[in-house]
Amino acid sequence: MKFKTVHFNDVSVGVIPRVVGTVTSIKTLEGLNGKKEAACDLVEARMDVIGLATKHWLDVCHSVESSGLPVIMTLRFASEGGQWTGSDEERLKAFKLALQFLAAVDVELSSPVATDVVAAAKQHKKPAIVSYHNFDCTPSLPQLKDVILRAESLGDVVVKISTMVNSSEDIRILHELMDSERTAPLCVIGMGAKGTETRISLPCSGSCLTYGFLDEPAAPGQLAAAAIVKQLRQRLPAYNHDVIARKEILESA
């Protein structure tokens, strides 16, 4: 199966899995600045939780990037598990601002501004993550394959699918989804207590991203980013070698 590899600054996404450390406070973001070793490969700044009114949030995010950790700006819509309740116009403006300075953004497939956000990302030669969340269940395999097709139709994107796991059958569906024909890198996550193990097993099966928290869990069943990194280093030699190589680069910077 062939699909495109994308880059979040100097970190490639699509060949080996990457651990995204989710941040929900400006204090945690500030603490990442200047660190020579981090408990993740990428950082997700949950600006729907932190708040766009937080002073200097963009400067802080940019400083984190300068330390070697690419930052994904997420402004998660309330209907998909986030805290954003503002207007679509405000969201689009914030996404466009973030794309000028940060590595990537995450926008929901269902968002009215998804097409515009992906277009803006393309203009800045940055990746856009187009995400789908279902906090009730895991839809059927054909339904999830349709999600991939609809997300890919927006342009060059990373497709993220996150669903609630209620049974072993749901886990089977998510693993089978990884074998779907696609052109975009695919991130698949199983949420909830029964889906926690998928945050390790799916990256081992080809999911390009997996998410863990750096301060507080941002989704049901989410593990600490450091715990995910530790397990992936034990299970995937290619990932372990990459972590060591990037650590050496940071230490010599």
Buried (B, 14 or more C-beta within 10 A) or exposed (E): EEBBEBBBBEBBBBEBBBBBBBBBBBEBBBBBBEEEEBBBBBBBBBBBBBEBEEEEBBEBBBBBBEBBBBBBBBBBBEEBBBBBEBEEEEBBBBBBBBBEBBBBBBBBBBBEBBBBBBBBBBEBEBBBBBBBBBBEEBBEBEEBBEBBEBBBEBBBBBBBBBBBBBEEEBBEBBBEBBEBEBBBBBBBBBBBEBBBBBBBBBBBBBBBBBBBBBBEBBBBBBBBBBBBBBBBBEEBEEBBEBBEEBBEEBEEE
